[in-house]
Amino acid sequence: MRIAILKERHADETRVAATPETIKKFIKAGHQIAVEKDAGAHASIPDAAFAEAGADVGTLAATLKGADAVFGVQKPDADTLGKIAKGTLLVAHLEPSAESAEVLAQAGLDALSMEYVPRITRAQAMDALSSQSNLAGYRAVIEASQLYGRAFPMMMTAAGTVAPAKAFIMGAGVAGLQAIATARRLGAVVSATDVRPAAKEQVASLGGKFIAVEDEEFKQAETAGGYAKQMSAEYQAKQAELIASHIAKQDIVVTTALIPGRPAPTLVTKAMVESMKPGSVIVDLAAPTGGNCELTEADKVVEHQGVKIAGYNNLPGRLAADASALYAKNLANLLPLLVDDEGKRAPHWDDEIIQGMALSRDGAVVHPNFAKETV
């Protein structure tokens, strides 16, 4: 199979979908790899490194010529999509929605969305949301430490004692747990909340204090796939009331509540922000889907009554080399499900992983979330 690796064209995207390490594995398995020129420039991977690994490096046209599959980080822009031949397999973060699935179907692409890798044990090594969220959670705390004008750990000096920062992590999934661990390593006093019952023990294991309204809805708040369910308005009101007094005492708040394919739920209201001390910091990981904070602005750091609210769109991209390495391995682990025993393009359409990821096939929308909307 000939695999094309695209240069990302989104303004804030620094990652790349392959590394010399994964390219060597692909070539050893009998595949041909074409990499667009400068695809790895922002991830500290020069074209020479790709070429040395055995890839053909060239223009977009040369990269796409004869490609059986195209690997990317984010969905290609309209111009690039128009240059990909019908019947090509496209694998990337495709921002799944009824509209995007229809666009991909009309382009004649067999599209697999990395956002929809099922949360099952067999797919863990392919789960790009987890690998990238891990880095996002770490980076969120690092960004908070830069914006916060004080130290994180307690410091006892001859001149006096510096109190530790208080960090509150909202959402204890992959990103949230890494944020808890990072804040703890930096010396903060950490608390966290989540709507999934299983998170309570995980938060405690990292040394954080767990805060949640533990009613019957809370006990049923996790899907079989491991995602948080959309909570009712009544529960959200009770949870907001519980954390309102708590958040007023916090120095750092990191929000991580994301539900794939849906707008981010609002967890931090304007009133909550105004209750925080001047100099406090909120880092909102859900900024690309509307934000968990009412005052978040995508890809901006705004200040409201002395509180800074950071809405970075691409936190993993701020760790481009590591994020690219992990994402490339996710794709490498997925590859056996895209080929037959001879290495030819043959996606395993009957496999639950591929079925979960597939947005379009043979010119039609096939994902159950969107197929009915396009009939």
Stockholm file with secondary structure:
# STOCKHOLM 1.0

chainA/1-375         MRIAILKERHADETRVAATPETIKKFIKAGHQIAVEKDAGAHASIPDAAFAEAGADVGTLAATLKGADAVFGVQKPDADTLGKIAKGTLLVAHLEPSAESAEVLAQAGLDALSMEYVPRITRAQAMDALSSQSNLAGYRAVIEASQLYGRAFPMMMTAAGTVAPAKAFIMGAGVAGLQAIATARRLGAVVSATDVRPAAKEQVASLGGKFIAVEDEEFKQAETAGGYAKQMSAEYQAKQAELIASHIAKQDIVVTTALIPGRPAPTLVTKAMVESMKPGSVIVDLAAPTGGNCELTEADKVVEHQGVKIAGYNNLPGRLAADASALYAKNLANLLPLLVDDEGKRAPHWDDEIIQGMALSRDGAVVHPNFAKETV
#=GR chainA/1-375 SS CEEEECCCCSTTCCCCSCCHHHHHHHHHTTCEEEEETTTTGGGTCCHHHHHHHTCEEECHHHHHTTCSEEEEEECCCHHHHTTSCTTCEEEEECCCCHHHHHHHHHTTCEEEEGGGCCCSGGGGGGCHHHHHHHHHHHHHHHHHHHHSSSCSSCEEETTEEECCCEEEEECCSHHHHHHHHHHHHTTCEEEEECSSTTHHHHHHHTTCEECCCCSHHHHTCBCTTSCBCCCCHHHHHHHHHHHHHHHTTCSEEEECCCCTTSCCCCCBCHHHHHHSCTTCEEEETTGGGTCSBTTCCTTCEEEETTEEEECCSCSGGGGHHHHHHHHHHHHHHHGGGTBCTTSCBCCCTTSHHHHHHEEEETTEECCTTTGGGGC
#=GC SS_cons         CEEEECCCCSTTCCCCSCCHHHHHHHHHTTCEEEEETTTTGGGTCCHHHHHHHTCEEECHHHHHTTCSEEEEEECCCHHHHTTSCTTCEEEEECCCCHHHHHHHHHTTCEEEEGGGCCCSGGGGGGCHHHHHHHHHHHHHHHHHHHHSSSCSSCEEETTEEECCCEEEEECCSHHHHHHHHHHHHTTCEEEEECSSTTHHHHHHHTTCEECCCCSHHHHTCBCTTSCBCCCCHHHHHHHHHHHHHHHTTCSEEEECCCCTTSCCCCCBCHHHHHHSCTTCEEEETTGGGTCSBTTCCTTCEEEETTEEEECCSCSGGGGHHHHHHHHHHHHHHHGGGTBCTTSCBCCCTTSHHHHHHEEEETTEECCTTTGGGGC
//
